[in-house]
Amino acid sequence: MFAKKHASRRENLGLVVGLFVTLAAVIVMDRSGLPQKWHAAIFGTTLPFTFAVISYPSSWLTRWSFWAAVAICLAVHLVGIWIFFQYVLGNVQHFGWGLWLPVAAIESIVLLIVLKRIEDKLTGTHEIVTLWE
């Protein structure tokens, strides 16, 4: 019972941090005069990464490899999202985050798998994660 309550606090902390990062990024972008379409880019970044981080609360303090994997994925993601929103959606000024939600949801699932594989490469281990026991 204690472990569940403790994990719930970590998940809530992760959600609150994700929310603050999202709001801060939106405020900075709005003050910089960037088009509204970048709100969807921010949402499409914070949603998958917040989901991934709160999915591994036991790794927050104990595994450097987890944070290294997050940093690697975030760097690749930021380059990809910048290219997509800057060039593919170059003429678009308004792009709702709801239109980006399916992409962010799929990326959230893919990110869990990629994080685990990168972390395994960094540590030289190969843990098997089961969804059902």
Residue pairs with C-beta under 8 A, 6 or more apart in sequence:
7 57
10 54
10 57
10 60
11 54
11 57
14 50
14 53
14 54
14 57
15 50
15 54
17 50
18 46
18 47
18 49
18 50
18 53
18 54
21 46
21 50
22 42
22 43
22 46
25 42
25 46
26 39
26 42
29 38
29 39
29 42
35 92
35 93
35 94
36 93
36 94
36 95
37 85
37 89
37 92
37 93
37 94
37 95
38 85
39 95
39 97
40 85
40 95
40 96
40 97
40 99
40 100
41 81
41 82
41 85
41 100
43 97
43 100
43 101
43 104
44 81
44 97
44 100
44 103
44 104
44 107
45 74
45 77
45 78
45 81
47 101
47 104
47 105
47 108
48 77
48 104
48 107
48 108
48 111
49 70
49 73
49 74
49 77
49 111
51 108
51 111
51 112
52 70
52 73
52 108
52 111
52 112
52 115
53 60
53 70
55 112
56 66
56 115
59 66
60 66
63 119
65 119
65 122
65 123
66 115
66 119
68 118
68 119
68 122
69 114
69 115
69 116
69 118
69 119
69 122
70 115
72 118
73 111
73 114
73 115
73 118
77 107
85 95
89 95
116 127
116 129
120 126
120 127
